[in-house]
C-alpha cells in the first residue's frame, strides 16, 4: 500500500503518493504532480486515512516554539457545560453566550486543556489587548500580537481578522487550535477565507449570536462547526451578569432639521417607489445599483444625509447634557458616526475613541476609564466589542444601526458583574417621526439564532408622535 505524504502549501494541503490513491475531497494538480485540498479539510482527510488504515506521513504543521502554560482557568458551571459540549463535539463548534457571559474564559480553558499552538482571531485592537492580557495573567504565557503595527507569532498568538486575512496563507499551518472571537465576523466573504486556508483541526467560535442578516452564518458547519451551546441573558442575569433596565427618550427635530430630513428622505423613497423596491432588500438593491447608476447613487446619498440629520440632531445633544448632569456614574456614549463622537468630545470635554484613535491613546483612555479618572467616554462603533469595564453601569445610545447584534454588544459593555447589586441602564435617544424609530425597534427584535433579553426587563420612553 502506498504511503501518503501530507504537506502544507499556500493555504492548501498537498497529498503526495508513489502511486494512484482513492481519496475523498482531493483534486489532482498536474503542475506539482500531487493531489490538493483546501486547508480546512485537513481534519477530515486525516480521519479518512486513519479509518481506512492508509499509512501516511504528516508534515503539515510548522508551529512556533512551544511554551508551557503556567496557570489555571476557573469556570462557572454554565461555562463548564459549554466547554464540555465543545469537547464532546470533537473540539469544534460555536458557543453562543449572552454578552458579558465570560466567553473569553472558555477559550482560555480550551487552550489550557488542549496544550496546542493557538491562533485567536478578534475584530479590534481593543479585543487583541484584552486577550493578550488575559493570556498573560491566567495562563502565564506572553502571547504574540498580530495586528496594527505588530507581526509577532508565538505559541499563542492573538490576531485581528484584518491581519490574519492578509497573511492567512503564511499562518495557515502554524496553529492547531483556532479560536474565532465574535465569530460572526469569520462568515464574512473575505474573512471566511481565513478559516478555509487554516489547517487547524480544532476550532471554537465565541459570540453572543452567530446570526447575520446576509445569512452567511449558514457557513458555520463547514468553517468552524455547529452551534453546540447557547445561554441567554435570562439564563445568566442576576447570578453571572448584571440585570438591567432599558429606557427610550424620544426627541423632536428642529423645524429646519425636519424640513431638511423630509427633503432627503422623500428623494430616497421616490426612487424606491419608481423602481418597485421596498424595505431592507430594496436598500440592498439600491446599494448594488449605486456602483453603476447615478440615480441610485443620488438616492443612496439622500438616505445617508437624512439619517445623519436624524442621528445627529441638536435635541439629542440637549438630552445628553441633561443626562450627564443628573449622574456621575460611569457612562459609555455610543454613536454611529465619528463626526458626532468628536462633536460630543469637543462640546463636553469627553475622551473619544474611534477607529482613528492611535493605539497608545486608546489604551490610555481605557486605562483611565477603568481606574475611574474618566467617568465618561464616547465611541463610534469600536467599543461595541471587547471593552471590559465591570463597573460601567450606564450606556447612552445616540445613534446606531438596526442590527440586533450591535444592540446586544453595546448592552454587554454594561452587564459585567461588579461589587454590589448593580442594575445597568441602557438609554436610547431617538428622533421622533423619522426612520430612526424603525431602526430602534428593529435592533431589539430577536433573530432566529440570537439570545436577547426577555420581556421582564423594563422598556420605558416618551410616547411617539
N, C-alpha and C positions, 0 to 999 in steps of 0.2 A: 504494500500500500504506500502510495506517495505521501511524503511528509509535506504538509502545507506550511509556508512561511508567511507571517503577517508583519507588515511594515507600515509605518505612517508616512504619508506623502501628501503635503499640501491640502490638508482637510479631508483626505480620504485614506482608506486602508488598502494597501496593495496586497493582493493574495497571490503568492507565487507557489508553483508546484512543478515537479520534474516531469509530470505527465498530465493528462486530462483528469479533471475532477468535476464532480457534480455537486454544486453548492447553491444554496438559495441566495438571493439578493445581488449576486455579483454580476458584473458586466466585463466583457473582455476589452482590454485596451491594447491594441496592437502596437501602439507607439512604444510601450515599455515591455511588451510581451508578458503581461500579467493581468489577472483579474483585478477589479477595483470596486469598492463600495464606499458610500458616504461614511464619514467618521461615526455618526450616531448609531450605525448598525453594528458596530464592533461587538457589543454585548451579545446581540442575537446570533451573530456568526460564531462566536466562541461557544455559546451554548449548543449550537448545532453540531460543531465539531466534536465536542465532548460527548453529546448524546449518541452520536454515531460512531464513536471510537476512532475518529480520524486523528492521527498524530499531527501535531502542529508545533511550530516554533514561534513564540510571540515576542517580537521586537518592537512593538507598537509604542510603548511608553518610554519617555526620557524625562523623568521627574526632576525637580530641583533637589538640592542637597537635603537630606532628611533632617528634621528637627523633632525632638521629643516633646510631647505635651506634658506640662508640669502643673496641671491644675485639675479641678473637678467642678463640673457644672451641676448645680442643683435645679431640679424642675418641680413645678407644681403638678398635682395629679393629672390635670387635664393635658398638660404639656407632655407628661409621660405617656398618656393614651395616644396622643398624636404621634410621638416618636415610635411607639410600638406598632402603630398602624403602618407607618412608613417602612419599618424593618420587615414586617410581615409581608409587605408588598414587594419585597426584593430590593429594598433601598431605592425605590423610585416612587415619585408621586408628588402631588401638591397638597400642602397643608394650608387650609383657609381658616384663619382665626381673626376675629374682630380686632380692629386697631387697638393698640396698647396691650395686646394679649401676650407679649413676650415671645414673638416668633424667633427673634434673634437667638434666644437661649436654646431653642430646639435645634437650630442649625449648629450651634456651638457644641451641643451634646453629641450630635451626629458625628462631628469632626473628632471629638474625643473618643467615641466608641470605635469608629472605623480605623482611625490612625492612618488615613490615606492622604496623599497630596491633594489639596483642595483649592478650587477657584470659587470665589464668592463674587457674584455679579450684583451690582447696585446701580440705581439710576442717577444718583447725585454724589457730589464730593462730600456733602454733609453726611450721607449714609456711609460712604467709604471711611471717613474718620471715625464714625460710630462703631463700625465693625472692627476696625484696627484696634481701637481702644479696648473693646470687649475681648478680642483675641488675646491681647497683651495681659489684661487683668485677670481673665478667667482661665485661660489655657497656658499662660506663662510663655507665650511664643510671640516673637516680633513678626507681624505679618508684612508681606510685601505690598506696597501701594502701586497700583497700575491705573493711573488716571491723572488728569490735569497735566502737570509737568513731570510726573513720576512714571518710571517704567522699571519697577523693581519686582522681579519674580522670585518668590520664596516658596517653601513647602506649603504654607498657607498664604494665598495671595488674594487681595481684595481689588477688584477692578470695576470701573464704571462700564456700563453697557457700551458706551461710545468707544472707549479704548479697546475693549475686548472685540468689538465688531471690526475695527480697523486692523487688529492684529490676531484675528481668530485663528488663522492657519498656523501661525508660529506658536500659539498657546495650546493648540488642539490636542497635543499628546503629552502635555506636562502634568495633567491632573486626572485623578481617577474619581474624585467626587466633585460634582458641580452643584453649587447652591445658587439658585436664582432668587434673590430677594426682590420683593414687589414683582412677583413672577409674571404678572400680566404683560410686562414690558417685553418679555422674551418671545411673545407671539407676534410682535410687530414684524412687518415684512422684512425689514433689514436685520433686526436683532435675532430673528429666528435662525439666521444663518450661523450664529454663534453655536447654537445647540446642534445644528446639523453637522458642523465640522469637528466638534469636540468628540473625542473617543471615550470620554468618561462613562463608565458603566453604571455608576451610582449618581442619581440625580434627585435633587429636592427643590421644590418650588415653595416659596413662602409669600403669602399675600392675604389681604383682608377679603378680597374676592377676585377670582381669575376672570370674571366676566368682562368682555369687551364688546362695545357696540358694533364693531365690524365683524363680530362672530369668529375672530381668529383664535379665540380660546378653544375652539374645536380641534386645534392642532395639538393640544396638550398631551393626549396619549402618545402621540408619535415623538414629541420632542422631549418630554420630561416625565410623563406619566399621568394617570388619572387623579382626580381629587380624591384623596384617601382619608381625609379628616376635616371636619368643619366644626367650629364653635362660634356662636353668635355673641353679640354683646349681652343679650339677655341671659345667655348661659354663664357669663362671667361677671356681670355687674354686681357691685357691692362687695364681693369677695376678692376678685382678682383685678378688676378695673373699677374706676370710679363711676358712680351714677351721674346723670347729667340732666339738665333741662334745656329745651330749645325754645328760642323766642324769635319772632319776626317783628320788625318795625318797618312799616310802610311809610314812604315819604313821597311828596309830590314834586314834580319838576317845576322849575320857574317857568312863567309863560313863554319866555323866549327859548328856553330849552325844549319845552313841549312842542313849540312850533317847528323847531329845527328837527326834533326827533320824528315828528309826523311826516315831515317832508322826505326825509331819507327812508324811513320805514315804508312809506307808501310807494316810493320808487321801487324798492325791492319787491314788495308784494305784487305790484303791477307786472313786473317781469315774470314772476311765478305764475300768475293767472294767464298771461299771454302764452306761456309755454305749456300750460296744463300741468304744472308742478305744484307740490304741496309738502309741508312737513319736513321732517329730517331727511328723508330720501330726496325731496326736492332740493334741499340745501346741498346735499352731496352732488347732485346733478349740476347745480349751478357752479360749484367748485370745479367739477370736471370740465365744464364748458368754458370756464373763465380763461383757460390757457390759450384758447383759440378764437373765442367770440367776444368782441369788445363790449357788446350789450350785456352779456353775462358778467363780464368783469366790472362794469359800472354798477350792475345790480348788487354784486357782492360787496363792492366798495361802499355802496349806500347802506347795506346792512351793517357793516363794520362801524360806520360813522354813527348810525342810530344807536347801536349797542354801547358805544363809547359814551354817548350822552347819558343814557340810562344808568350805566355803571358808575360814571364819574360825576354825578350831579352835585351841585353845591349843597343841596339839602342833606345829602349824606355826610358832608363834612361838618355841618352843624350838629347832626345827631352824634357823630363821632366825638366832637368836642364835649358834648354833654356826658357821654358815656365815660370819657376819660376823667372828667371832673368828679363823677359820682363814686368812683372807686379807684384805689391804687393797687388792686390785685394784679398779679402777673398776667399779661394780656398779649396775645398774638393777633395782629390785624392782617387779614388776608385780602389781597386784591388780585385781579386778573392781569392788569397791565402794569408794566414798570412805571409808566408816567404817573399813575395815581400813587403808587408806593413812594416815589420820590417827592411828589407834592405833599403827601402826608408827613414825610420825613422833614421837609423844609418848614412846613407850617407849624408842626407840633414838636419839633426838635426830637424826633424819634429815630433811632437807628434803623436803617433799611437794609434788607438782604434781598438781592435779585441775582439772576444768573450772571450779571455783570460785576458783582462784588468780588474783589480779589480774595484768594483763599485765606490769607492771613487775617484780613479784615473780618471775613465771615467767622472764622474761628474765634477771634477776639470778641465779637459781638455776642456770639452764643455763650461764650465763657462768662461774660459779664451778666448775661441774662440768667444763666443758671445760678450764679452767685447772688443775684438779687440787686446788683449795682444798677442794672437796667430793669425797669419794671414792665416796659412795653417795647415790642419790636413790630415792624411792619415788613411784610414779604409779598412778593408776587410769584406764586407757584412753587418756588424752590423748597419751601419748608412743608409742602403738602406731605412729603415723605421723609421720615428719618430723624427729625429733631427729637431728642429725648429730654424733656423738661418736666419732671414729675410734679412740680408744684405750680405749673402754669394752669390756671383754672378758668380763664375766660378767653374765648375766641370771638372775634368780630369779623364777619364776612361782609365786606363792602362790595365785592363783585367776584364772579366765578363763572364757570361753565355750567351746563346742565348735567354734568357727569355725577352719577351716584357715588362712584369711587372717590372722586375728588372730595365730595361732602364727607364721606366716611373717613378719609385720610385726614382731613382738617379736624374733624371731631377727635380723631385719635391722638392728635397732638395734646389734647387736654385730659385724656382719660387715664393717664398713668397714675397709679396709686401713690399717695403721699401720706404723711402722718395726719391722723385725724380722719373724720368722715367728710372728705372733700366731695362736694357736688359741683361738677363743672357746669359752666354756662356757655352755650353757643348762641350767638346773636347774629341774625341775618338782617341787613338793612337793604330793603328792596324798593325800587322806584315803582310807584303805583301806576297802573294803566299803561304799562309798557310790556314788552316781551320778556323782561326780566322776571315778571311774576310767574310766567310759564317755566322759565329756567329754574326758579326756586322750587316750584312744585316737582319738576321732573327729577331733580337731583335727590329728592327724598324717596322716590319710588324704588321698589325692590326688584332688581333684575333677577332672573331665574337662579343665578348662582351666587347671589350676594348674601351677606349676613348683616342686614341693617338692624337698628334698634326697634323694639316693639312699640305698640301704641300706648303702653303705660307711661311713657315719658311725655311730659308736658310740651305742648306746642302752642305758644301764645303769639298774639300780634294784633295790631290795629286792623279793623275791618277794611277790606279792599273796596275802593270806589267810594 
